[in-house]
Amino acid sequence: MFDQEDGELNVVIGVLFGVIALVIALVIGLGAWTLRAADAEPALATTAGGFVEVAEVGEPLVKFYFGVGETALPANASADLATVIAALEAAPEKKALLSGFHDETGGAAVNAEVAKNRGLSVREALLAAGVPAERVLLRRPAVTSGGGDAAEARRVEVRVQ
């Protein structure tokens, strides 16, 4: 009778040690995976709508100015596009960060949509010129007063960083 109970106890203890070993292996594996992920390049925090949360570094390389309520790329934009493309070609590790702005007049939702569409117009022009999509990032539209010049509030800034 005791031999049968000892045999069952040995099986239970064996299974328990097996489960403990699997848990330890899982914890070690997750720790190694986390350390490797921390060494990798940090991922960009993307928000709803495809916007990225990236800090702006330095002054803008170029600014595209739009008319009131307009989202189409201005006719004189080709020289500024060429400047951005040349900067991206010179620094293959960098990306173009597009920041759209709008003024405080009108409804906030409409203004944000117009600013977003202005940024998308610049993005589409860069993509059409051959810039890879992963090198063109779009920030969430921002409100600005324009500092006295209304056109300054209706712009898209491009930084290569």
N, C-alpha and C positions, 0 to 999 in steps of 0.2 A: 504494500500500500504506500509506504513512504518512498519507494523507488519510483513509482509512477508519478507521484507529486513532485519529486525532484526533477524528473524528466520534463514535466510540464513547466516547472519553474525555470529550468535551463532554456527552454524554447522562448518563454516570455522575456527573460533577461537578454537573450540573443537578439530578439526582435527589437527590444528597447534600445540596446546599444547600436543596432543598425540604424534606427531612426535618428538617434543622437548624432551618429557619424554623418548622416545625410544633411542634417540641419547645420552642422559645423562646416561641411563642404559648401553648402549654399551660402552661408555667411561669408566665408573666405572668397568665394567666387564673386559675390556682389561687391565686396570691398575692393577686389582687384579691378573689376569693371568700372566702379566709381572712380578709382584713382586714374585709370586710363582715360576716362571721359573728361576728367578735370584737366588733364594734360593736353587734350585736343583743343583746337581753336574754339573760342566761345561762340555759341550760336547767337544769332540776332533774335531779339525778342520781337516777334511779329504780332501785331494787334489785328483786330477785326478790320477787314477792308484791305489787307495786304500792306499796311503801314508798318514801318520798323521804328523801334525805339532806340535811336542812335544819337549820341551827343554830337552837336555840330562842332567841328574843329576848325578854327581859323576863320578868315574872311571868305566870303563867297568868291568863286572863280568868275562866274558870270551871273547876271540877273536878266531874266526875261520879263518885260513889262507888257501887261494886257490892258485892253480897253474895258470900260465898265460893262460887266456882265459877259464879257467875251472869254471863250476858252480855247479858241483856235490859236495856234502858234503864230506870233507876229511875222509879217512878211520879211522883216529885216533880221530874222533869227539865225540865218545860215552862218554868219561869221562867228556868233557865239557858240553855235553847235560845233563848228570846226575847232574852236578853242578847247571845248570839253573833250572832244574825241582825241585831239592831240595830247592832252594831259593824261587821258586814260591809256593811250598807247605808250607814253613815256614811262608810266608807272603801272605795269600789269598787275601788281598786287593790290592796287587801290580800287575804290568803287566811287561812283557818282552818287551823291546824296542830294535828292531834290526836296526842297521845302517850299510849299505853296503858302501864300499869305492872302488875306482878304481884309477889307476895312470893316468898320463897325456899322455901316449903314445897311439897312435891309434886315431880313430875317437871318438868324444865326445858322439855321439848317441849310438854307439856300446858299448863303455865303460859303459855308464849309464845302458844299457840293461843288460850287463854282471853282473854289481854290483847288480842290482835289482834281477836278477835270483839267485845270490848267497844268497841274503837275503831271497828269497822265498824258497830256499833249506833248510836253517836253520829253517824257519817257518814251512815247511812241516814236518821236523823231529820232531819238538816240538809237532805239532798237532798229528802226528802218535804215539807219546809217551803218549798221553792223555791230553795234555794241551788244555783247551778250547780256541777256536779261538779268543774270545773277550779279552783274556789276552795276545795276541801276536800282537804287533804293529810294523809296518814297516815304517821307515823314508825314505825320498827321498835319492837316492845315492849321495855321495859326492866325490869330487876330492881331492886327497891327494898326496903329494910327497913321503911319506913313510919315510922321515927322513934318507935317505941313504940306507935303506934296502928296496929293491923292493917288497919283500913279505909283508911288513907292509902296503903297499898301496893296496894290494889285500886281503882285510879282511872284515869280518862282525863282528861288536862288539855287544855284548848283555849286556844290563843294566837291572836290575830288580829295578823298581822304582814305 
